[in-house]
Amino acid sequence: MPTLNWIGKDKVVTHHQDVPFRVLNRQYTFGETPDSGNMIIHGDNLEALKSLLPKYEGKIKCIYIDPPYNTGEEKWVYNDNVNDPRIKAWLGQVVGKELDDLTRHDKWLCMIYPRLTLLQKLLSEDGAIFISIDDNEQANLKLICDEIFGKTNFLAQIIWERAYSPINLKKHFSTSHDYILCYAKEYEKLTCNGLSRSSEANGRYLNPDDDPRGLWKSACLYVGPRVEENVYPVIGPTGKEFWPASGYSWLFSKERFDEMRSDNRIYFGPDGNRTPSLKRFLNEVKQTITPMSIWKYAEVGHSQKATQELKEMFDGEAVFSYPKPVDLVKRCIELYSDKDSIILDSFAGSGVTAHAVLNLNKQDGGNRKFILCEMCDYAETVTAERVRRVMKGYRKGKNAVEGTGGSFDFFELGETIFDNATGLLNEKADVEQIRQYVWYTETKSAYISDPNRSNKYLLGTHNFADYYFYYEPEEETVLDWDFLSKIKQRAEQYIIFADRCLLAEDEMLLRNIVFKKIPRDIKRQ
């Protein structure tokens, strides 16, 4: 399989492993339900994605991202240029002296590669990811996605008609489309929900002969190439003889045709004198439509409309340029999510993904959850504010839009799990999130908090082993007989983290105890 190489690739392919885990500090809850599962995280999305791993690795059903297109446009609210100081500073730390030699495309690839790697880890086995892009990086993105997600997991390169009128100032072509690359985590485990049948599609079904089976529409009864045994005369109700068109044959054998006719599934027109057709009943056809790879703006919206709608949401203020239409993201979500799925957007921008999730939940009664990550300062004033307005309702009078309801938690990236200077556990970090981290690194499964556990240091049970994290900030913990006497739950094996151990090795071996020293034996992921 062809692979893409660029300056700095060797530095970033495994860079996600070096990104520190940070705790997520909740700043506030909007709505009446803390810990609703809806999250907005303000901070570098590379670190935010890493911080989500302990709880969400393999749990995200659908991901939509709209990363910078690398156009060099400097005036956008979301700086769509990898020369953004924050990204440039990160590149300087990662690729070092080679930074000066990086081209614009090299920089973009260095930025996006580790983020896609973490997104792949977060995606569930039966999940899908959608990535918006344009011609600036489409070819490069396709190659690295083939590398990260696997070429066999490629689903489609969707063409979205984002504009409805030409830009006549363009010298050669007025580009009217963008792309959306779509990949599965594991192709064989992915199921497409299809699209709901439109009223227009259902409107083609009629019932001119009052058939008790309901609405139907005519379908052609002959097919090519010609199969001789299916070429025979059909005598209509008026005695007129019909043959399939030249080079074609009837769709059915003579025996099967007669069966269909006796079941009133062959139609000869209102006067019984027209070429026979097959009656396809609405209640017998597939109730979803397989999506096409070209998405017209009439179906999913266009950039100009999305910009105007967002402007109206913010009382006429232009807070964000070129947002994606809600219906565009909504289509991605409804194709590959269930009613209780978790949806992630790590380039959240104006918050359109949360808007799409909330609208879809309101439409079908679902309980989907959204997680948004946004690094820019407008995460609170635009991203979160849009979500608040969608939940509460916006606009007034005859143009008022009813709120969807709901709650979300707003987070800032907090302390690292480990102190960078000492290598010890960071005593400023939230203990519960340290417990999540330890459980995740040991078991690769999500940590479930339970205040009713028999021992407050018990993390949980995995593969018949009980895990204990005996840790107290600013105190030294010791695994001794006193600690063991407080363990009431029986297990086949005990894995116990503590600062020191006073038990003899043969005693631990006899009791199936494995001691792990804090912080030496805590894995650095």
Secondary structure, DSSP 8 states (H G I E B T S, - for coil): ------TTHHHHTTGGGTS--EEEEEEEEESS-TT-S-EEEES-HHHHHHHHHHHHTTTEEEEEE-------B-SSSS-BSTT-HHHHHHHHHHHGGGGGG--HHHHHHHHHHHHHHHHHHHEEEEEEEEEEE-TTTHHHHHHHHIIIIIGGGEEEEEEEE--SS--TT-SS----EEEEEEEESSGGG-----EE--HHHHTT-B-TT--TT--EEEE--EESS--GGG---EE-TTS-EE---TT-EESS-HHHHHHHHHTT-EE--TTS-S--EEEEEGGGS-SEE---SEE-HHHH--HHHHHHHHHHHTTT---SSS---HHHHHHHHHHS--TT-EEEESS-TTTHHHHHHHHHHHHHT---EEEEEE-STHIIIIIIHHHHHHHHEE--GGG-EE-----EEEEEEEEESB-TTT-SB-TTS-HHHHHHHHHHHHHSS-----TT-SSTTEEEEETTEEEEE---TTS--EESHHHHHT--S--SEEEEEESEE-S-HHHHHHTTEEEEETTTTS---
